[in-house]
């Protein structure tokens, strides 16, 4: 199932919060993204219906295998694009992060793969 940019942002946020805190609740997502609780509730219901997350009665949100795969893919794009901007173009970290957050949703597979190969090559050269 195709997912929109906003859904990708939610999945990426869930993954990051899970990695940082060990658990995720709607309020954590609302605070992280500065969105209202009703907006988060609506989005979580859509992600649940699409099979990307499960929600426990206690309020914890978990990525399904499908959700984890998609969130990991999005987060990798974000990291690679940020690294490219910082290390190849000399962009400051804050700007690189903000731009990567927008570009990660629209970049072509071809452009991303070339960017990834360059960034990974830079990492090997530093070793």
N, C-alpha and C positions, 0 to 999 in steps of 0.2 A: 504494500500500500504506500502510495506517495504521501509524503508529509510536508507540510508547509514550513517556512522559515521560523515562524513562532514556535511550532512544535519542536523543531530541531533545537531551538534555544532552550526550551524547557527540558528536553532530554539531556542536553549538555550540562545544564545547571544541576539536574538531579545527579548525574554522574560525579560532578565535581564535589557537590555537597556530601554525597555518599563516601567519597574518598577522603574528604576532610573531617567529617563528623562521625561517620560510621552509620548514620541513619538520616532519613529525609522525611519531613512532614510538609504539608502545604504551607504552613506559616514560615518555614525556613526558605522555601522558594519565593514566597511573597516578599520577605525581607531582603533576600539576595537580589531580586530583580526590581524591587520597589514597585510592585504591582499590588492591587487590592486582593483581598482574600476571595471575593466572588469571582474575579477574573481567573485566579489560580484554580479554583474549584471547577469552573467550566472547562478549562484547558485539561485538567487532570482527568475529567470524565471523558473527554474526547480521546486522550491518549490511552485510557483504559479500554474504551470501546474498540480502538484500533489495535489493541494487543501489545502496546509498548510498555505498559506498567500494570502493576497490581496495587491495590490499596487495602491495607488491613483495617479491621474495625477500630483499632487503637489509633489509626491515622498515619501509620508509616506507609511510605510509598517505596515500591521496589521496581527496578527495571526487570522486565521479562528478558529472556535470551534475545528476542528480536529488538527490544528497546536498548539493551546493553550493546548490541552490535552497532546499532544506528548511533547511539550516543558516543561510542568509542570512535567511530568513523568521523563524526563531526568534530570531536575534540582533537583528533589527530590533524584534521585539516586546519583547525585553529592554531595549534602549536606550530605546524610546519610553516604556515603563512606568516605568523608572528616572527619566527626565527629567520625566515627569508628577509622580511623587512628590516629586522634589526641587524643581522650579520652581513647581508649582501648590499642593502641600500643605505644602512646607517641611520635608520629611523629610530627615534627614541621609543622605549618600551611601551609607554602609555599610548602613544599614537599607533604603534604597531599592533597592540592588543585591540584597540578600538576598530581599526581598519580590518583586521583579520576577522573580527566578529561579524562584520558586514559582508566581507568577500567570501567567507567560508561557505555561504549558502548558494552562491551563484557561479563560482569558478568552474570552468570546464574540467573534465577528468584529464584531458591532455595537458592543459596548463598546470594543473595541480601536480600531476606525475612528474613533469619536468622540474617544477619548483622543489618537490620532494627529493628528487635525485640530486639536485644542486645542493640543497641543505644537508642531506646525508653525506655527500661528498666533502663538504666543508668540515663536517664532524670527524670524518676519517683522516683528513689532512691535519687536524688538530691533535690527533692521537699520537 
